[in-house]
C-alpha cells in the first residue's frame, strides 16, 4: 500500500451541546419574602462549526479526532442570571470538503471558501426561566423550560479535490508521467496498475506568470461506478474539476472503445459530469508515425478536441497547455 499523508475521508462521532435548563426561582429580599419569580434562562449548547482553511489540503489532522463533543450550556440561576453558553467546537477543513450524515448519506454542509464558517450541528437552545412566564393573572409561575438537546450522530467528512483540470484514464495510461513532465509534482511512477492511490496535484506554469492546477487522479476501470477498483473514491474527485483531460495511450487496442468506457463510467456515477469540457490526449505518441496518427484521429469523436503528446520527449506539451488554457478561459 502506498504510504501517503493524503487523507480524503474521515468518519467521526459528533455531538453538539445540550441547552441549559431555565431556573425556577423566587426572589426573597429583606423586606419582601415573596418578591416574585427571578429564574434566569439556560445557556445555549455549543455548536459544532466547520471552517474553511486554504492552507489545508488533506483531512490528515482529523485522522485520530474521532469524537467531537461540544460543551453543554449552563443552567440559568436566580436574579435573572442567564447560564453561560457552551463553548463551540470549530473544525478547520480544506476547501472542497463535504459533510454528510453517515446513516442517510445526505449532504449537510459544503466548504468552498477560505474563512467560510457553517454551523454543522447546532447546539440546543437554553430553556426559559420562570420569570418569562409571569402574567397579571399568574404572578408566581412555578415552571421553567428544560434546555433543548443537542444533535448527535455518526458523520463523515470527504474531500473532493479542487483542480482546474482532472486527468482521466485507465491505470498505466501515463497520467503520473504527464503530471511530472509539466508540473513540479513528483507522483509515484511504476510499471503496474494503480500506482496512484490518492490524487496528486500540480501547478502548471503558463505564459506571463499565469498558472492553473492539474490533478492526477487514481486510474479508473470498467465498473468503477459500481465501486470496482477504487470506485467512488476516485470518481468523487472528478466533480470538482472544471475540465477533464482523457489520457489514452497510443498502444491501446481500441482508442474509441477506451474513451467510451471512461465516459460511460462518469455518466453512470453522475450524468452532470458530461456537461464538463472534455479533451483527449493520446500519450506515448513518440512511437507513432503520421499515418498511424491519421488513423487514430479517424477513430476519435469529432466533437472532442484531441492532441498527440509524449511526456518522455515533451512532444506536444506546449500545445497541450495552450489548448487547456483556452478551454478553461473560454
HELIX and SHEET records of a PDB file:
HELIX    1   1 UNK A   60  UNK A   62  5                                   3    
HELIX    2   2 UNK A  130  UNK A  133  5                                   4    
HELIX    3   3 UNK A  175  UNK A  182  1                                   8    
HELIX    4   4 UNK A  207  UNK A  209  5                                   3    
HELIX    5   5 UNK A  224  UNK A  226  5                                   3    
HELIX    6   6 UNK A  231  UNK A  238  1                                   8    
HELIX    7   7 UNK A  255  UNK A  269  1                                  15    
HELIX    8   8 UNK A  271  UNK A  275  5                                   5    
HELIX    9   9 UNK A  285  UNK A  287  5                                   3    
HELIX   10  10 UNK A  290  UNK A  299  1                                  10    
HELIX   11  11 UNK A  317  UNK A  328  1                                  12    
SHEET    1   A 5 UNK A  67  UNK A  69  0                                        
SHEET    2   A 5 UNK A   9  UNK A  15  1                                        
SHEET    3   A 5 UNK A 152  UNK A 159 -1                                        
SHEET    4   A 5 UNK A  97  UNK A 101 -1                                        
SHEET    5   A 5 UNK A 107  UNK A 111 -1                                        
SHEET    1   B 2 UNK A  26  UNK A  27  0                                        
SHEET    2   B 2 UNK A  36  UNK A  37 -1                                        
SHEET    1   C 3 UNK A  89  UNK A  93  0                                        
SHEET    2   C 3 UNK A  48  UNK A  52  1                                        
SHEET    3   C 3 UNK A 117  UNK A 121 -1                                        
SHEET    1   D 6 UNK A 200  UNK A 205  0                                        
SHEET    2   D 6 UNK A 211  UNK A 216 -1                                        
SHEET    3   D 6 UNK A 165  UNK A 168  1                                        
SHEET    4   D 6 UNK A 243  UNK A 249  1                                        
SHEET    5   D 6 UNK A 277  UNK A 283  1                                        
SHEET    6   D 6 UNK A 306  UNK A 308  1                                        
END                                                                             
